[in-house]
């Protein structure tokens, strides 16, 4: 089939097929901003279904489906280069010659699969239609190309795995009022949901499967991410070192990551690799939305950049696919999920480390510790000592200790320490 005819087929298939069923997400994407809307995020985090949600809202507002062009560039029938992108426009014009192109709304899913796509998008925006939505699974590829070729024309949104509130919606569990968490039946359901959320994360498809299938699907997701978003995209040749590096990141989650230590481990095994390669792997993993790194809190920008980093994974399920965590390690999974929730709210996150440690500082003023249980004096002393030292450095009058299910409030050295269960933070009831 000729390329133009293939595009006609794909366009008409979309027009003649009902939208897949979806559960609405809470992220608010403007439908008519006059900007190119870019949705970026981890593979399988729900970007395509966000497009379906936007399209459904357009159809509800009486936009004709024939005014919508939806192309998924991961469609196996499509093997195209940038010179063939114009055939999409030709195909649509031939199908609907009566349509005004300025009224057409374009949705391009995973468009970064086509080299040179940005000039095509810019031409549509400058000469045809301001209504463009694109998605991608690589932050560097989309971010840098948009910054140079589409500057001033875009609004970018990161689609994260399900928030806990969205996860509960997917589980058909709704918390109508804050006081509902004190209902014994609802609280029991919340606790069960929290265990599942902490253990398996929030990638949408995973919610509906049994545990044995969750493991299999998550491992397949991770394998695809490794090969499509890292090895193929960056032409990585030393696959063993890449996989070893990712495994070591998973083992070091919640702790400062030492590239030097990993380098020496590989060297002791007789494996030749440069430190710069390991730093590149770290950047690749961040670009693919596998991980996010946070800086140590320092007084100067220079010290912050030079200081050690901590790494957290965007999704607990993917983290479990790399390194399975036993029940006694759920404190690590809890801290990772709390990071992800804080990251959803603010990108201003650091950690504190001096003689004592504090897991997070958000917006430069609020210290937060995470521990699974608040049930022994040793844990309480470790967490409060770190939090109070950090609070003193920040001149903060309050801080938080996030636990799985414990709750308390204490005042020490003039600082109010609020011990809160994780589900309250995840439900937006604190902070």
Residue pairs with C-beta under 8 A, 6 or more apart in sequence:
1 9
3 80
3 84
3 87
4 87
4 90
4 91
4 94
5 91
6 77
6 78
7 71
7 87
7 88
7 90
7 91
7 92
8 91
8 94
8 95
10 71
10 75
10 77
10 78
11 69
11 70
11 71
11 88
11 91
11 92
11 95
12 95
14 65
14 68
14 69
14 70
15 65
15 66
15 68
19 52
19 55
19 56
19 59
20 49
20 52
22 49
22 52
22 53
22 56
23 166
23 169
23 170
23 204
24 53
24 169
25 46
25 49
25 50
25 53
25 159
25 162
25 166
26 163
26 165
26 166
27 50
27 157
27 159
29 37
29 39
29 50
29 53
29 54
29 157
30 37
30 155
31 54
31 57
31 58
31 61
32 131
33 155
34 130
35 130
35 153
35 154
35 155
36 121
36 125
36 132
36 133
36 134
36 146
36 150
36 153
36 154
36 155
37 132
37 133
37 134
37 154
37 155
37 157
38 133
38 134
38 135
38 136
38 142
38 146
38 154
38 155
38 156
38 157
39 47
39 50
39 51
39 133
39 134
39 135
39 136
39 156
39 157
39 158
39 159
40 47
40 135
40 136
40 137
40 138
40 139
40 142
40 143
40 156
40 157
40 158
40 159
40 289
41 47
41 135
41 137
41 158
41 159
41 160
41 289
42 137
42 160
42 161
42 203
42 225
42 288
42 289
42 290
42 314
42 315
42 318
43 137
43 221
43 224
43 225
43 228
43 229
43 288
43 289
44 203
44 204
44 205
44 221
45 159
45 160
45 161
45 203
45 204
45 289
45 314
45 315
46 159
46 161
46 162
46 203
46 204
47 109
47 135
47 137
47 159
48 72
48 109
48 135
49 204
50 135
50 159
51 70
51 107
51 109
51 133
51 135
54 107
54 133
55 68
55 70
55 107
58 68
58 105
59 65
63 105
66 96
66 99
67 99
67 103
67 104
67 105
68 104
68 105
68 107
69 88
69 92
69 104
69 105
69 106
69 107
70 107
70 109
71 78
71 88
71 107
71 108
71 109
71 111
72 78
72 109
72 110
73 108
73 109
73 110
73 111
73 112
73 113
73 114
74 109
74 110
74 113
80 87
80 114
81 114
81 115
81 116
82 114
82 115
82 116
82 117
82 119
82 120
85 114
85 117
85 120
86 120
89 101
89 124
89 128
92 99
92 104
93 99
93 101
101 128
101 129
102 128
102 129
102 130
103 129
103 131
104 128
104 129
104 131
105 129
105 131
105 132
105 133
106 124
106 129
106 131
106 132
106 133
107 133
107 134
108 117
108 121
108 132
108 133
108 134
108 135
109 134
109 135
110 135
110 136
110 137
111 117
111 121
111 134
111 135
111 136
112 136
112 137
112 138
112 141
112 142
112 145
114 120
117 145
118 145
118 146
118 148
118 149
118 150
119 149
121 132
121 134
121 149
121 150
122 149
122 150
122 153
124 132
125 132
125 150
125 153
134 142
135 159
136 142
137 228
137 229
137 288
137 289
138 229
138 233
138 287
138 288
138 289
139 158
139 286
139 287
139 288
139 289
140 283
140 287
141 233
141 287
142 156
143 156
146 154
146 156
158 289
160 202
160 314
160 340
160 343
160 344
161 201
161 202
161 203
161 204
161 314
161 315
161 317
161 340
162 170
162 202
162 203
162 204
162 207
163 202
163 341
163 344
163 426
164 193
164 194
164 197
164 202
164 341
164 423
164 426
164 427
165 175
165 426
165 427
165 428
166 202
167 193
167 197
167 202
167 207
168 174
168 175
168 190
168 193
170 204
170 207
170 208
171 193
171 207
173 186
173 189
173 190
173 193
175 181
175 186
175 190
175 427
178 427
178 429
180 186
181 187
181 190
181 423
181 424
181 427
181 429
190 423
191 405
191 423
194 404
194 405
194 422
194 423
194 426
197 316
197 337
197 426
198 316
198 330
198 333
198 334
198 337
198 422
199 316
199 320
199 325
199 330
199 333
200 206
200 211
200 214
200 218
200 316
200 317
200 320
201 218
201 315
201 316
201 317
201 318
201 319
201 320
201 337
202 315
202 316
202 317
203 218
203 221
203 315
203 317
203 318
205 217
206 214
206 217
206 218
206 317
209 217
214 317
215 320
215 321
218 317
218 318
218 320
218 321
219 321
221 317
221 318
221 321
222 318
222 321
222 322
225 288
225 290
225 318
226 242
226 243
226 246
229 288
229 290
230 236
230 242
230 284
230 285
230 288
231 239
231 242
233 284
233 288
234 280
234 284
236 242
236 281
236 284
238 273
238 277
240 271
241 266
241 271
241 273
241 277
241 278
241 281
242 281
244 262
244 266
245 262
245 278
245 281
245 282
246 281
246 285
246 290
246 322
247 322
247 323
248 262
248 265
249 257
249 282
249 285
249 291
249 311
249 313
250 313
250 319
250 322
250 323
251 323
252 258
252 311
253 311
253 312
253 313
253 319
253 332
253 336
254 310
254 312
254 332
254 335
254 336
254 359
255 310
256 296
256 308
256 309
256 310
256 353
257 282
257 293
257 308
257 309
257 310
257 311
258 308
259 275
259 278
259 279
259 282
260 275
262 278
263 273
263 275
263 278
266 273
282 291
282 293
282 311
285 291
286 292
286 293
289 314
290 313
290 314
290 318
291 311
291 312
291 313
291 314
292 311
292 312
292 314
292 339
292 343
293 309
293 310
293 311
293 312
294 309
294 310
294 312
294 339
294 349
294 350
294 351
294 360
295 304
295 305
295 307
295 309
295 350
295 351
296 304
296 307
296 308
296 309
296 310
296 350
296 351
296 352
296 353
297 304
297 350
297 351
297 352
297 361
297 364
297 390
297 393
298 304
298 307
304 350
308 353
310 351
312 335
312 336
312 339
312 340
312 343
313 319
313 336
314 340
315 340
316 333
316 336
316 337
316 340
319 325
319 333
319 336
320 333
325 332
325 333
330 372
330 404
331 370
331 371
331 372
331 373
334 370
334 372
334 402
334 404
334 422
335 359
335 370
337 422
337 426
338 359
338 360
338 368
338 370
338 402
338 422
338 425
339 349
339 360
341 425
341 426
342 349
342 360
342 362
342 368
343 349
345 362
345 431
346 362
346 363
348 362
348 363
348 364
349 360
349 361
349 362
350 360
350 361
350 364
351 357
351 358
351 359
351 360
351 361
352 358
352 361
352 367
352 386
352 389
352 390
352 393
354 389
354 393
355 389
356 385
356 386
356 389
356 390
357 386
358 367
358 368
358 369
358 386
358 387
358 389
358 390
358 399
359 368
359 369
359 370
359 386
360 367
360 368
360 369
360 370
361 367
361 368
361 390
361 394
362 368
362 431
364 394
365 394
365 396
366 396
366 398
366 399
366 400
366 431
367 387
367 390
367 391
367 394
367 396
367 399
367 400
368 387
368 399
368 400
368 401
368 402
369 383
369 386
369 387
369 399
369 400
369 401
369 402
370 401
370 402
370 403
371 379
371 383
371 401
371 402
371 403
372 403
372 404
373 379
373 403
373 404
373 406
374 380
374 383
374 401
374 403
374 406
374 408
374 419
375 406
383 401
384 401
384 410
384 412
384 417
387 399
387 401
387 415
387 417
388 399
388 412
388 413
388 415
388 417
390 396
390 399
391 397
391 398
391 399
391 415
392 413
392 415
396 415
397 414
397 415
397 416
398 415
398 416
398 417
398 418
399 415
399 416
399 417
399 418
400 417
400 418
400 419
400 420
400 425
400 430
400 431
401 417
401 418
401 419
401 420
402 420
402 421
402 422
402 425
403 419
403 420
403 421
403 422
404 421
404 422
405 421
405 422
405 423
406 419
406 421
407 419
407 420
407 421
407 424
408 419
409 416
409 417
409 418
409 419
410 416
410 417
410 419
411 417
418 430
420 430
424 430
425 431
